[in-house]
Amino acid sequence: MKSWSSPQIPVVAGKGNRPTVFCSSHRGPADTPRKLKQARLYVCGITPYDATHLGHAATYVAFDVLQRVWRDAGVDVTYVQNITDIDDPLLERAHATGVDWRELAESQVDLFRSDMEHLRVIPPDSYIGAVESIPQIVDAVTTLLDRGAAYTLDSGDVYYRVGTRIEPPFGSTSHLDRAEMLGLFAERGGDPQTPGKEDPLDPLLWRAEREGEPAWDGGRLGRGRPGWHIECAVIARDHAGFPLTVQGGGSDLVFPHHEMCAAHATALTGETFAKAYMHVGMVGYQGEKMSKSKGNLVLVSKLIEDGEDPMAIRAVLLSHHYRSDWMYTDGLLADARTRLAHWRRAAASTTDPAAAEELLQDIRGNLVDDLDTPAILDDLDEWAESVGEAGGTAEATTLVVDAVDALLGIRLR
């Protein structure tokens, strides 16, 4: 599946350092090599039954910044993102609206591509749908069955055994106790009450064909469609390779999704799924987490349609640390508009060369420290107040403008 057009990224003088980021699994700095030369980044993509909201955008902009910092440090990045283009929420929305599920998915993926282009997000090297990966998923599920890591119910549904002996063991990603796991599993797409399962936490690998639902040839599995977690495990294996340098997504994916992906991947390959897990905080609106199910969405496409500058939207997202939970308000966007206008006025002025160099080092330094973008935006506010002083040059201003573009993805000119 095609992704979207890549933004032009200016080359900035000098070279940055590799970032130290927080690993959700380690609960501390990620265990990534100081001399990292190649990075494998996998970020879980959308289920395309509705438009991109600010919560989605916060995730993809955060990992876009990570990519930019890696590249500035000379790291070669392989970036893979999936699309969950067959899943219950998509089928339910298609049925409710009377639209063919394939048309709905295609229209929402197109809108997502447009949103990412407007926000100047670097596209993945591989943008892979679950549907196009079904033959590989069938092979993977069959392998898990053959190894005793999966079993089939009388219904024909196939489940993974969470008790399968793997290293690191199941639970190492989220560090939750069983009661917490059961609660989140039920809340986030799991089916702990399904009769016949060996363990309530066992996740679905292959759903046998049901009347009125799309299905594909599964060979020995019979006709059906894949479960959610095995899709990402297989796509990551085939297009990025293990271990991933970083597995990324929203913080609501820690469990069950990333825990299950890691278990599937390790049971399949014997390899560690990821060296580090980075999770982006939740964005709320009107007092609750922004989500499709609740309908309290602020859509990127609607903001742009209403005339908002995508760079102001990006500035709103970067004004919060990627790991923090926060509430969106219209006032935040108004503040971002004001800041952006201030920076752009400064971009038309002159800057002291020494101050520009110092700002560049501050930008790089804050990014190395767990992508501290709020501190950088504060530095830009100070820079914008200081331009136009004696001894300033247009070239020094261009250095700042290019750094903001290349490292933060915000275009000032």
Secondary structure, 3 states (H helix, E strand, C coil): CCCCCCCCCCCCCCCCCCCECEECCCCEECCCCCCCCEEEEEECCCCCCCCCEHHHHHHHHHHHHHHHHHHHCCCEEEEEEEECCCCHHHHHHHHHHCCCHHHHHHHHHHHHHHHHHHCCCCCCCEEEECHHHHHHHHHHHHHHHHCCCEEECCCCCEEECCCCCCCCCCCCCCCCCHHHHHHHHHHCCCCCCCCCCCCCCCCEEEEECCCCCCCECCHHHCCEEECHHHHHHHHHHHHCCCCECEEEEEHHHHHHHHHHHHHHHHHHHCCCCECCEEEECCEEECCEECCCCCCCCCEHHHHHHCCCCHHHHHHHHHCCCCCCCEEECHHHHHHHHHHHHHHHHHHCCCECHHHHHHHHHHHHHHHHECCCHHHHHHHHHHHHHHCCCCCCEHHHHHHHHHHHHHHHCCCCC
